[in-house]
Amino acid sequence: MEHHKHKFSKKDGGPIDQGEAKRWIDTYKKYHKGEVHAYYFGEDIIRKIIDQDEAEGMRVYLGYSDEGNLQMVLIGTRADGSNIWPGEGKDGYHGTVGDGGLPSPPY
């Protein structure tokens, strides 16, 4: 299998049509009835992550908490695709990993 090297940039991603977005969301909800289907994150944690010196953008990982609850973990990403973990970075810079989003439902 050929590995494609991608240089990550602030321009990756983009807008999609509202109808398409709603279809994707509705399809997810159909297969996960009654489960969390979204998380809200405030601007402060988003900016703290994407404003890091080396960050070209952000990844959103799905995970499970120690209690078994679905979580979203936000982490800054460098141009080479590597994650900016706490304690890493040049000149003693410490990365930020985010959580604490409000799950929907109920929020």
Biopython code that builds the backbone (N, CA, C, O; Angstrom):
import numpy as np
from Bio.PDB.StructureBuilder import StructureBuilder

atoms = [
    (1, "MET", "N", (0.834, -1.172, 0.000)),
    (1, "MET", "CA", (0.000, 0.000, 0.000)),
    (1, "MET", "C", (0.882, 1.239, 0.000)),
    (1, "MET", "O", (1.795, 1.354, 0.817)),
    (2, "GLU", "N", (0.618, 2.149, -0.896)),
    (2, "GLU", "CA", (1.411, 3.367, -1.004)),
    (2, "GLU", "C", (1.001, 4.347, 0.085)),
    (2, "GLU", "O", (-0.188, 4.578, 0.306)),
    (3, "HIS", "N", (1.988, 4.922, 0.763)),
    (3, "HIS", "CA", (1.735, 5.915, 1.801)),
    (3, "HIS", "C", (1.866, 7.298, 1.187)),
    (3, "HIS", "O", (2.907, 7.633, 0.622)),
    (4, "HIS", "N", (0.829, 8.093, 1.293)),
    (4, "HIS", "CA", (0.847, 9.446, 0.755)),
    (4, "HIS", "C", (1.257, 10.417, 1.840)),
    (4, "HIS", "O", (0.609, 10.499, 2.883)),
    (5, "LYS", "N", (2.323, 11.148, 1.603)),
    (5, "LYS", "CA", (2.795, 12.158, 2.546)),
    (5, "LYS", "C", (2.020, 13.432, 2.283)),
    (5, "LYS", "O", (2.048, 13.964, 1.173)),
    (6, "HIS", "N", (1.345, 13.913, 3.274)),
    (6, "HIS", "CA", (0.543, 15.131, 3.138)),
    (6, "HIS", "C", (1.104, 16.188, 4.069)),
    (6, "HIS", "O", (1.330, 15.927, 5.251)),
    (7, "LYS", "N", (1.326, 17.362, 3.547)),
    (7, "LYS", "CA", (1.712, 18.485, 4.392)),
    (7, "LYS", "C", (0.430, 19.143, 4.863)),
    (7, "LYS", "O", (-0.347, 19.658, 4.059)),
    (8, "PHE", "N", (0.215, 19.125, 6.157)),
    (8, "PHE", "CA", (-0.985, 19.700, 6.736)),
    (8, "PHE", "C", (-0.885, 21.219, 6.696)),
    (8, "PHE", "O", (0.191, 21.781, 6.897)),
    (9, "SER", "N", (-2.014, 21.885, 6.435)),
    (9, "SER", "CA", (-1.992, 23.338, 6.396)),
    (9, "SER", "C", (-3.273, 23.901, 7.001)),
    (9, "SER", "O", (-4.249, 23.184, 7.223)),
    (10, "LYS", "N", (-3.240, 25.196, 7.258)),
    (10, "LYS", "CA", (-4.406, 25.873, 7.817)),
    (10, "LYS", "C", (-5.567, 25.901, 6.840)),
    (10, "LYS", "O", (-6.688, 26.231, 7.229)),
    (11, "LYS", "N", (-5.326, 25.562, 5.586)),
    (11, "LYS", "CA", (-6.372, 25.581, 4.563)),
    (11, "LYS", "C", (-7.070, 24.233, 4.397)),
    (11, "LYS", "O", (-8.041, 24.147, 3.644)),
    (12, "ASP", "N", (-6.611, 23.175, 5.073)),
    (12, "ASP", "CA", (-7.253, 21.861, 4.959)),
    (12, "ASP", "C", (-8.667, 21.923, 5.524)),
    (12, "ASP", "O", (-8.939, 22.624, 6.499)),
    (13, "GLY", "N", (-9.555, 21.174, 4.888)),
    (13, "GLY", "CA", (-10.963, 21.196, 5.280)),
    (13, "GLY", "C", (-11.667, 22.324, 4.560)),
    (13, "GLY", "O", (-11.039, 23.098, 3.838)),
    (14, "GLY", "N", (-12.946, 22.418, 4.751)),
    (14, "GLY", "CA", (-13.696, 23.485, 4.122)),
    (14, "GLY", "C", (-15.180, 23.310, 4.325)),
    (14, "GLY", "O", (-15.636, 22.307, 4.876)),
    (15, "PRO", "N", (-15.928, 24.298, 3.874)),
    (15, "PRO", "CA", (-17.374, 24.244, 4.065)),
    (15, "PRO", "C", (-18.019, 23.156, 3.217)),
    (15, "PRO", "O", (-17.519, 22.795, 2.152)),
    (16, "ILE", "N", (-19.144, 22.641, 3.718)),
    (16, "ILE", "CA", (-19.960, 21.709, 2.942)),
    (16, "ILE", "C", (-21.387, 22.248, 2.930)),
    (16, "ILE", "O", (-21.747, 23.117, 3.724)),
    (17, "ASP", "N", (-22.172, 21.724, 2.033)),
    (17, "ASP", "CA", (-23.562, 22.110, 1.880)),
    (17, "ASP", "C", (-24.365, 21.738, 3.130)),
    (17, "ASP", "O", (-24.141, 20.684, 3.727)),
    (18, "GLN", "N", (-25.288, 22.597, 3.516)),
    (18, "GLN", "CA", (-26.111, 22.364, 4.704)),
    (18, "GLN", "C", (-26.903, 21.066, 4.592)),
    (18, "GLN", "O", (-27.009, 20.320, 5.566)),
    (19, "GLY", "N", (-27.456, 20.792, 3.423)),
    (19, "GLY", "CA", (-28.226, 19.570, 3.225)),
    (19, "GLY", "C", (-27.384, 18.329, 3.429)),
    (19, "GLY", "O", (-27.825, 17.364, 4.052)),
    (20, "GLU", "N", (-26.162, 18.356, 2.897)),
    (20, "GLU", "CA", (-25.248, 17.228, 3.063)),
    (20, "GLU", "C", (-24.899, 17.051, 4.533)),
    (20, "GLU", "O", (-24.903, 15.930, 5.041)),
    (21, "ALA", "N", (-24.599, 18.140, 5.212)),
    (21, "ALA", "CA", (-24.251, 18.071, 6.639)),
    (21, "ALA", "C", (-25.401, 17.469, 7.440)),
    (21, "ALA", "O", (-25.180, 16.606, 8.289)),
    (22, "LYS", "N", (-26.614, 17.914, 7.177)),
    (22, "LYS", "CA", (-27.779, 17.389, 7.907)),
    (22, "LYS", "C", (-27.990, 15.906, 7.627)),
    (22, "LYS", "O", (-28.335, 15.148, 8.533)),
    (23, "ARG", "N", (-27.785, 15.483, 6.374)),
    (23, "ARG", "CA", (-27.908, 14.054, 6.037)),
    (23, "ARG", "C", (-26.909, 13.225, 6.815)),
    (23, "ARG", "O", (-27.257, 12.185, 7.374)),
    (24, "TRP", "N", (-25.663, 13.682, 6.853)),
    (24, "TRP", "CA", (-24.628, 12.941, 7.580)),
    (24, "TRP", "C", (-24.983, 12.837, 9.055)),
    (24, "TRP", "O", (-24.865, 11.766, 9.650)),
    (25, "ILE", "N", (-25.418, 13.946, 9.648)),
    (25, "ILE", "CA", (-25.797, 13.958, 11.069)),
    (25, "ILE", "C", (-26.978, 13.028, 11.310)),
    (25, "ILE", "O", (-26.967, 12.236, 12.252)),
    (26, "ASP", "N", (-28.002, 13.121, 10.456)),
    (26, "ASP", "CA", (-29.182, 12.274, 10.611)),
    (26, "ASP", "C", (-28.840, 10.795, 10.465)),
    (26, "ASP", "O", (-29.391, 9.955, 11.176)),
    (27, "THR", "N", (-27.932, 10.475, 9.545)),
    (27, "THR", "CA", (-27.516, 9.078, 9.376)),
    (27, "THR", "C", (-26.822, 8.574, 10.633)),
    (27, "THR", "O", (-27.071, 7.453, 11.076)),
    (28, "TYR", "N", (-25.954, 9.397, 11.209)),
    (28, "TYR", "CA", (-25.278, 9.000, 12.451)),
    (28, "TYR", "C", (-26.308, 8.759, 13.549)),
    (28, "TYR", "O", (-26.265, 7.739, 14.238)),
    (29, "LYS", "N", (-27.240, 9.707, 13.709)),
    (29, "LYS", "CA", (-28.270, 9.579, 14.754)),
    (29, "LYS", "C", (-29.111, 8.320, 14.556)),
    (29, "LYS", "O", (-29.510, 7.682, 15.530)),
    (30, "LYS", "N", (-29.383, 7.958, 13.296)),
    (30, "LYS", "CA", (-30.170, 6.770, 12.987)),
    (30, "LYS", "C", (-29.499, 5.512, 13.543)),
    (30, "LYS", "O", (-30.168, 4.626, 14.074)),
    (31, "TYR", "N", (-28.185, 5.445, 13.416)),
    (31, "TYR", "CA", (-27.450, 4.260, 13.866)),
    (31, "TYR", "C", (-27.034, 4.322, 15.335)),
    (31, "TYR", "O", (-26.535, 3.339, 15.883)),
    (32, "HIS", "N", (-27.236, 5.468, 15.968)),
    (32, "HIS", "CA", (-26.831, 5.650, 17.367)),
    (32, "HIS", "C", (-27.956, 6.326, 18.156)),
    (32, "HIS", "O", (-27.735, 7.320, 18.849)),
    (33, "LYS", "N", (-29.148, 5.778, 18.041)),
    (33, "LYS", "CA", (-30.332, 6.357, 18.686)),
    (33, "LYS", "C", (-30.113, 6.528, 20.187)),
    (33, "LYS", "O", (-29.669, 5.608, 20.874)),
    (34, "GLY", "N", (-30.432, 7.720, 20.681)),
    (34, "GLY", "CA", (-30.345, 7.990, 22.114)),
    (34, "GLY", "C", (-28.945, 8.208, 22.642)),
    (34, "GLY", "O", (-28.773, 8.482, 23.829)),
    (35, "GLU", "N", (-27.930, 8.093, 21.785)),
    (35, "GLU", "CA", (-26.543, 8.274, 22.215)),
    (35, "GLU", "C", (-26.098, 9.717, 21.961)),
    (35, "GLU", "O", (-26.760, 10.470, 21.246)),
    (36, "VAL", "N", (-24.981, 10.078, 22.555)),
    (36, "VAL", "CA", (-24.395, 11.392, 22.294)),
    (36, "VAL", "C", (-24.053, 11.482, 20.817)),
    (36, "VAL", "O", (-23.471, 10.558, 20.249)),
    (37, "HIS", "N", (-24.417, 12.597, 20.200)),
    (37, "HIS", "CA", (-24.131, 12.773, 18.776)),
    (37, "HIS", "C", (-23.377, 14.062, 18.478)),
    (37, "HIS", "O", (-23.033, 14.326, 17.326)),
    (38, "ALA", "N", (-23.118, 14.863, 19.500)),
    (38, "ALA", "CA", (-22.377, 16.105, 19.292)),
    (38, "ALA", "C", (-21.793, 16.575, 20.622)),
    (38, "ALA", "O", (-22.258, 16.189, 21.694)),
    (39, "TYR", "N", (-20.767, 17.414, 20.528)),
    (39, "TYR", "CA", (-20.187, 18.082, 21.695)),
    (39, "TYR", "C", (-20.026, 19.553, 21.367)),
    (39, "TYR", "O", (-19.677, 19.922, 20.246)),
    (40, "TYR", "N", (-20.284, 20.383, 22.360)),
    (40, "TYR", "CA", (-20.048, 21.816, 22.219)),
    (40, "TYR", "C", (-18.733, 22.160, 22.904)),
    (40, "TYR", "O", (-18.489, 21.737, 24.034)),
    (41, "PHE", "N", (-17.875, 22.938, 22.214)),
    (41, "PHE", "CA", (-16.642, 23.451, 22.791)),
    (41, "PHE", "C", (-16.642, 24.963, 22.634)),
    (41, "PHE", "O", (-16.976, 25.485, 21.570)),
    (42, "GLY", "N", (-16.268, 25.663, 23.697)),
    (42, "GLY", "CA", (-16.191, 27.117, 23.651)),
    (42, "GLY", "C", (-14.959, 27.599, 22.902)),
    (42, "GLY", "O", (-14.002, 26.853, 22.691)),
    (43, "GLU", "N", (-15.007, 28.841, 22.514)),
    (43, "GLU", "CA", (-13.925, 29.453, 21.736)),
    (43, "GLU", "C", (-12.593, 29.415, 22.473)),
    (43, "GLU", "O", (-11.553, 29.235, 21.841)),
    (44, "ASP", "N", (-12.597, 29.582, 23.800)),
    (44, "ASP", "CA", (-11.335, 29.667, 24.546)),
    (44, "ASP", "C", (-10.458, 28.437, 24.344)),
    (44, "ASP", "O", (-9.273, 28.574, 24.041)),
    (45, "ILE", "N", (-11.021, 27.225, 24.507)),
    (45, "ILE", "CA", (-10.192, 26.019, 24.370)),
    (45, "ILE", "C", (-9.806, 25.810, 22.903)),
    (45, "ILE", "O", (-8.695, 25.362, 22.620)),
    (46, "ILE", "N", (-10.700, 26.126, 21.973)),
    (46, "ILE", "CA", (-10.374, 25.976, 20.551)),
    (46, "ILE", "C", (-9.212, 26.888, 20.179)),
    (46, "ILE", "O", (-8.260, 26.448, 19.535)),
    (47, "ARG", "N", (-9.282, 28.153, 20.579)),
    (47, "ARG", "CA", (-8.193, 29.095, 20.263)),
    (47, "ARG", "C", (-6.891, 28.707, 20.953)),
    (47, "ARG", "O", (-5.817, 28.838, 20.366)),
    (48, "LYS", "N", (-6.978, 28.230, 22.195)),
    (48, "LYS", "CA", (-5.761, 27.830, 22.918)),
    (48, "LYS", "C", (-5.024, 26.740, 22.145)),
    (48, "LYS", "O", (-3.794, 26.717, 22.119)),
    (49, "ILE", "N", (-5.770, 25.850, 21.524)),
    (49, "ILE", "CA", (-5.169, 24.752, 20.770)),
    (49, "ILE", "C", (-4.671, 25.220, 19.406)),
    (49, "ILE", "O", (-3.529, 24.930, 19.046)),
    (50, "ILE", "N", (-5.481, 25.927, 18.646)),
    (50, "ILE", "CA", (-5.071, 26.301, 17.282)),
    (50, "ILE", "C", (-4.127, 27.496, 17.240)),
    (50, "ILE", "O", (-3.476, 27.730, 16.222)),
    (51, "ASP", "N", (-4.042, 28.253, 18.328)),
    (51, "ASP", "CA", (-3.114, 29.384, 18.358)),
    (51, "ASP", "C", (-1.709, 28.995, 18.821)),
    (51, "ASP", "O", (-0.844, 29.861, 18.952)),
    (52, "GLN", "N", (-1.470, 27.706, 19.069)),
    (52, "GLN", "CA", (-0.134, 27.262, 19.433)),
    (52, "GLN", "C", (0.823, 27.553, 18.278)),
    (52, "GLN", "O", (0.446, 27.428, 17.112)),
    (53, "ASP", "N", (2.054, 27.940, 18.598)),
    (53, "ASP", "CA", (3.025, 28.350, 17.585)),
    (53, "ASP", "C", (3.156, 27.370, 16.421)),
    (53, "ASP", "O", (3.216, 27.791, 15.266)),
    (54, "GLU", "N", (3.200, 26.099, 16.706)),
    (54, "GLU", "CA", (3.442, 25.098, 15.664)),
    (54, "GLU", "C", (2.170, 24.563, 15.017)),
    (54, "GLU", "O", (2.256, 23.790, 14.062)),
    (55, "ALA", "N", (0.996, 24.950, 15.505)),
    (55, "ALA", "CA", (-0.260, 24.355, 15.040)),
    (55, "ALA", "C", (-0.664, 24.875, 13.670)),
    (55, "ALA", "O", (-0.719, 26.082, 13.434)),
    (56, "GLU", "N", (-0.945, 23.938, 12.773)),
    (56, "GLU", "CA", (-1.537, 24.249, 11.480)),
    (56, "GLU", "C", (-3.037, 24.025, 11.539)),
    (56, "GLU", "O", (-3.783, 24.536, 10.703)),
    (57, "GLY", "N", (-3.472, 23.268, 12.515)),
    (57, "GLY", "CA", (-4.881, 22.949, 12.675)),
    (57, "GLY", "C", (-5.072, 22.099, 13.909)),
    (57, "GLY", "O", (-4.285, 22.166, 14.853)),
    (58, "MET", "N", (-6.129, 21.293, 13.894)),
    (58, "MET", "CA", (-6.502, 20.525, 15.070)),
    (58, "MET", "C", (-7.126, 19.208, 14.631)),
    (58, "MET", "O", (-7.859, 19.149, 13.644)),
    (59, "ARG", "N", (-6.825, 18.162, 15.375)),
    (59, "ARG", "CA", (-7.516, 16.887, 15.207)),
    (59, "ARG", "C", (-8.549, 16.764, 16.314)),
    (59, "ARG", "O", (-8.384, 17.304, 17.408)),
    (60, "VAL", "N", (-9.617, 16.043, 16.005)),
    (60, "VAL", "CA", (-10.626, 15.719, 17.010)),
    (60, "VAL", "C", (-10.694, 14.197, 17.077)),
    (60, "VAL", "O", (-11.176, 13.542, 16.153)),
    (61, "TYR", "N", (-10.204, 13.649, 18.181)),
    (61, "TYR", "CA", (-10.213, 12.209, 18.378)),
    (61, "TYR", "C", (-11.469, 11.799, 19.130)),
    (61, "TYR", "O", (-11.951, 12.531, 19.994)),
    (62, "LEU", "N", (-11.992, 10.632, 18.799)),
    (62, "LEU", "CA", (-13.046, 10.015, 19.594)),
    (62, "LEU", "C", (-12.386, 9.053, 20.562)),
    (62, "LEU", "O", (-11.452, 8.337, 20.201)),
    (63, "GLY", "N", (-12.872, 9.039, 21.781)),
    (63, "GLY", "CA", (-12.321, 8.132, 22.779)),
    (63, "GLY", "C", (-13.372, 7.818, 23.823)),
    (63, "GLY", "O", (-14.497, 8.315, 23.765)),
    (64, "TYR", "N", (-12.994, 6.993, 24.770)),
    (64, "TYR", "CA", (-13.867, 6.664, 25.894)),
    (64, "TYR", "C", (-13.175, 7.052, 27.185)),
    (64, "TYR", "O", (-11.991, 6.776, 27.378)),
    (65, "SER", "N", (-13.929, 7.699, 28.071)),
    (65, "SER", "CA", (-13.403, 8.045, 29.394)),
    (65, "SER", "C", (-13.223, 6.773, 30.200)),
    (65, "SER", "O", (-13.649, 5.698, 29.779)),
    (66, "ASP", "N", (-12.592, 6.897, 31.360)),
    (66, "ASP", "CA", (-12.397, 5.744, 32.235)),
    (66, "ASP", "C", (-13.735, 5.151, 32.670)),
    (66, "ASP", "O", (-13.816, 3.973, 33.018)),
    (67, "GLU", "N", (-14.794, 5.982, 32.648)),
    (67, "GLU", "CA", (-16.131, 5.521, 33.027)),
    (67, "GLU", "C", (-16.895, 4.927, 31.839)),
    (67, "GLU", "O", (-18.025, 4.466, 32.002)),
    (68, "GLY", "N", (-16.290, 4.934, 30.648)),
    (68, "GLY", "CA", (-16.925, 4.361, 29.471)),
    (68, "GLY", "C", (-17.783, 5.333, 28.676)),
    (68, "GLY", "O", (-18.542, 4.911, 27.804)),
    (69, "ASN", "N", (-17.676, 6.635, 28.964)),
    (69, "ASN", "CA", (-18.443, 7.640, 28.234)),
    (69, "ASN", "C", (-17.682, 8.094, 26.991)),
    (69, "ASN", "O", (-16.463, 8.260, 27.029)),
    (70, "LEU", "N", (-18.415, 8.296, 25.877)),
    (70, "LEU", "CA", (-17.808, 8.810, 24.656)),
    (70, "LEU", "C", (-17.261, 10.201, 24.919)),
    (70, "LEU", "O", (-17.940, 11.031, 25.524)),
    (71, "GLN", "N", (-16.044, 10.465, 24.474)),
    (71, "GLN", "CA", (-15.398, 11.768, 24.646)),
    (71, "GLN", "C", (-14.824, 12.208, 23.308)),
    (71, "GLN", "O", (-14.553, 11.386, 22.432)),
    (72, "MET", "N", (-14.646, 13.503, 23.165)),
    (72, "MET", "CA", (-13.913, 14.062, 22.034)),
    (72, "MET", "C", (-12.681, 14.732, 22.623)),
    (72, "MET", "O", (-12.780, 15.499, 23.581)),
    (73, "VAL", "N", (-11.535, 14.442, 22.053)),
    (73, "VAL", "CA", (-10.267, 14.995, 22.517)),
    (73, "VAL", "C", (-9.711, 15.873, 21.409)),
    (73, "VAL", "O", (-9.481, 15.401, 20.296)),
    (74, "LEU", "N", (-9.492, 17.149, 21.709)),
    (74, "LEU", "CA", (-8.983, 18.117, 20.740)),
    (74, "LEU", "C", (-7.484, 18.262, 20.926)),
    (74, "LEU", "O", (-7.009, 18.405, 22.053)),
    (75, "ILE", "N", (-6.729, 18.228, 19.823)),
    (75, "ILE", "CA", (-5.274, 18.348, 19.922)),
    (75, "ILE", "C", (-4.724, 19.076, 18.695)),
    (75, "ILE", "O", (-5.136, 18.807, 17.566)),
    (76, "GLY", "N", (-3.806, 19.984, 18.926)),
    (76, "GLY", "CA", (-3.164, 20.709, 17.842)),
    (76, "GLY", "C", (-2.327, 19.775, 16.982)),
    (76, "GLY", "O", (-1.788, 18.778, 17.463)),
    (77, "THR", "N", (-2.230, 20.117, 15.695)),
    (77, "THR", "CA", (-1.507, 19.293, 14.732)),
    (77, "THR", "C", (-0.526, 20.158, 13.946)),
    (77, "THR", "O", (-0.872, 21.243, 13.478)),
    (78, "ARG", "N", (0.717, 19.655, 13.807)),
    (78, "ARG", "CA", (1.762, 20.356, 13.057)),
    (78, "ARG", "C", (1.632, 20.103, 11.555)),
    (78, "ARG", "O", (0.861, 19.246, 11.122)),
    (79, "ALA", "N", (2.396, 20.861, 10.770)),
    (79, "ALA", "CA", (2.392, 20.718, 9.309)),
    (79, "ALA", "C", (2.788, 19.312, 8.863)),
    (79, "ALA", "O", (2.336, 18.848, 7.817)),
    (80, "ASP", "N", (3.626, 18.631, 9.644)),
    (80, "ASP", "CA", (4.039, 17.273, 9.264)),
    (80, "ASP", "C", (3.025, 16.218, 9.698)),
    (80, "ASP", "O", (3.232, 15.025, 9.474)),
    (81, "GLY", "N", (1.922, 16.659, 10.324)),
    (81, "GLY", "CA", (0.873, 15.738, 10.745)),
    (81, "GLY", "C", (1.009, 15.228, 12.160)),
    (81, "GLY", "O", (0.132, 14.508, 12.638)),
    (82, "SER", "N", (2.088, 15.582, 12.849)),
    (82, "SER", "CA", (2.266, 15.103, 14.222)),
    (82, "SER", "C", (1.421, 15.935, 15.185)),
    (82, "SER", "O", (1.164, 17.118, 14.957)),
    (83, "ASN", "N", (0.999, 15.281, 16.263)),
    (83, "ASN", "CA", (0.212, 15.943, 17.293)),
    (83, "ASN", "C", (1.109, 16.726, 18.238)),
    (83, "ASN", "O", (2.259, 16.348, 18.466)),
    (84, "ILE", "N", (0.587, 17.815, 18.786)),
    (84, "ILE", "CA", (1.317, 18.626, 19.759)),
    (84, "ILE", "C", (0.826, 18.237, 21.150)),
    (84, "ILE", "O", (-0.165, 18.772, 21.647)),
    (85, "TRP", "N", (1.532, 17.301, 21.765)),
    (85, "TRP", "CA", (1.166, 16.806, 23.090)),
    (85, "TRP", "C", (1.724, 17.711, 24.175)),
    (85, "TRP", "O", (2.733, 18.381, 23.956)),
    (86, "PRO", "N", (1.085, 17.745, 25.346)),
    (86, "PRO", "CA", (1.648, 18.511, 26.466)),
    (86, "PRO", "C", (3.078, 18.065, 26.755)),
    (86, "PRO", "O", (3.385, 16.873, 26.728)),
    (87, "GLY", "N", (3.940, 19.026, 27.030)),
    (87, "GLY", "CA", (5.337, 18.729, 27.324)),
    (87, "GLY", "C", (6.221, 18.666, 26.102)),
    (87, "GLY", "O", (7.443, 18.586, 26.234)),
    (88, "GLU", "N", (5.634, 18.700, 24.903)),
    (88, "GLU", "CA", (6.410, 18.676, 23.671)),
    (88, "GLU", "C", (6.492, 20.071, 23.093)),
    (88, "GLU", "O", (5.768, 20.974, 23.512)),
    (89, "GLY", "N", (7.345, 20.235, 22.162)),
    (89, "GLY", "CA", (7.436, 21.507, 21.466)),
    (89, "GLY", "C", (8.776, 22.158, 21.668)),
    (89, "GLY", "O", (9.534, 21.804, 22.571)),
    (90, "LYS", "N", (9.055, 23.115, 20.814)),
    (90, "LYS", "CA", (10.350, 23.790, 20.870)),
    (90, "LYS", "C", (10.395, 24.792, 22.022)),
    (90, "LYS", "O", (9.361, 25.298, 22.457)),
    (91, "ASP", "N", (11.580, 25.065, 22.498)),
    (91, "ASP", "CA", (11.822, 26.069, 23.540)),
    (91, "ASP", "C", (10.988, 25.841, 24.797)),
    (91, "ASP", "O", (10.551, 26.798, 25.437)),
    (92, "GLY", "N", (10.766, 24.569, 25.152)),
    (92, "GLY", "CA", (10.028, 24.256, 26.370)),
    (92, "GLY", "C", (8.543, 24.531, 26.284)),
    (92, "GLY", "O", (7.856, 24.539, 27.304)),
    (93, "TYR", "N", (8.037, 24.755, 25.083)),
    (93, "TYR", "CA", (6.619, 25.037, 24.898)),
    (93, "TYR", "C", (5.799, 23.813, 25.270)),
    (93, "TYR", "O", (6.173, 22.685, 24.949)),
    (94, "HIS", "N", (4.709, 24.031, 25.931)),
    (94, "HIS", "CA", (3.848, 22.923, 26.340)),
    (94, "HIS", "C", (2.543, 22.961, 25.564)),
    (94, "HIS", "O", (1.851, 23.979, 25.564)),
    (95, "GLY", "N", (2.204, 21.880, 24.911)),
    (95, "GLY", "CA", (0.970, 21.795, 24.150)),
    (95, "GLY", "C", (-0.250, 21.681, 25.053)),
    (95, "GLY", "O", (-0.138, 21.405, 26.247)),
    (96, "THR", "N", (-1.395, 21.894, 24.468)),
    (96, "THR", "CA", (-2.669, 21.788, 25.184)),
    (96, "THR", "C", (-3.525, 20.743, 24.500)),
    (96, "THR", "O", (-3.656, 20.743, 23.276)),
    (97, "VAL", "N", (-4.105, 19.855, 25.284)),
    (97, "VAL", "CA", (-5.069, 18.879, 24.797)),
    (97, "VAL", "C", (-6.389, 19.223, 25.456)),
    (97, "VAL", "O", (-6.440, 19.429, 26.668)),
    (98, "GLY", "N", (-7.470, 19.288, 24.666)),
    (98, "GLY", "CA", (-8.742, 19.745, 25.197)),
    (98, "GLY", "C", (-9.791, 18.673, 25.338)),
    (98, "GLY", "O", (-9.837, 17.709, 24.573)),
    (99, "ASP", "N", (-10.627, 18.862, 26.328)),
    (99, "ASP", "CA", (-11.837, 18.082, 26.552)),
    (99, "ASP", "C", (-12.790, 19.015, 27.280)),
    (99, "ASP", "O", (-12.650, 20.233, 27.168)),
    (100, "GLY", "N", (-13.721, 18.503, 27.995)),
    (100, "GLY", "CA", (-14.641, 19.329, 28.757)),
    (100, "GLY", "C", (-15.791, 19.845, 27.925)),
    (100, "GLY", "O", (-16.502, 20.756, 28.348)),
    (101, "GLY", "N", (-15.988, 19.269, 26.733)),
    (101, "GLY", "CA", (-17.109, 19.672, 25.906)),
    (101, "GLY", "C", (-18.424, 19.233, 26.526)),
    (101, "GLY", "O", (-18.468, 18.299, 27.326)),
    (102, "LEU", "N", (-19.498, 19.920, 26.145)),
    (102, "LEU", "CA", (-20.821, 19.590, 26.640)),
    (102, "LEU", "C", (-21.507, 18.654, 25.644)),
    (102, "LEU", "O", (-21.733, 19.033, 24.495)),
    (103, "PRO", "N", (-21.840, 17.427, 26.079)),
    (103, "PRO", "CA", (-22.437, 16.454, 25.163)),
    (103, "PRO", "C", (-23.891, 16.779, 24.841)),
    (103, "PRO", "O", (-24.633, 17.306, 25.670)),
    (104, "SER", "N", (-24.276, 16.444, 23.601)),
    (104, "SER", "CA", (-25.660, 16.588, 23.168)),
    (104, "SER", "C", (-26.156, 15.249, 22.663)),
    (104, "SER", "O", (-25.542, 14.703, 21.747)),
    (105, "PRO", "N", (-27.238, 14.678, 23.204)),
    (105, "PRO", "CA", (-27.936, 15.208, 24.361)),
    (105, "PRO", "C", (-27.113, 15.055, 25.631)),
    (105, "PRO", "O", (-26.205, 14.225, 25.645)),
    (106, "PRO", "N", (-27.364, 15.782, 26.670)),
    (106, "PRO", "CA", (-28.533, 16.597, 26.975)),
    (106, "PRO", "C", (-28.381, 18.075, 26.619)),
    (106, "PRO", "O", (-29.380, 18.793, 26.582)),
    (107, "TYR", "N", (-27.149, 18.554, 26.354)),
    (107, "TYR", "CA", (-26.974, 20.002, 26.145)),
    (107, "TYR", "C", (-27.305, 20.401, 24.730)),
    (107, "TYR", "O", (-27.212, 21.579, 24.383)),
]
sb = StructureBuilder()
sb.init_structure("model")
sb.init_model(0)
sb.init_chain("A")
sb.init_seg("    ")
for serial, (resi, resn, name, xyz) in enumerate(atoms, 1):
    if name == "N":
        sb.init_residue(resn, " ", resi, " ")
    sb.init_atom(name, np.array(xyz, "f"), 0.0, 1.0, " ", f" {name:<3s}", serial, name[0])
structure = sb.get_structure()
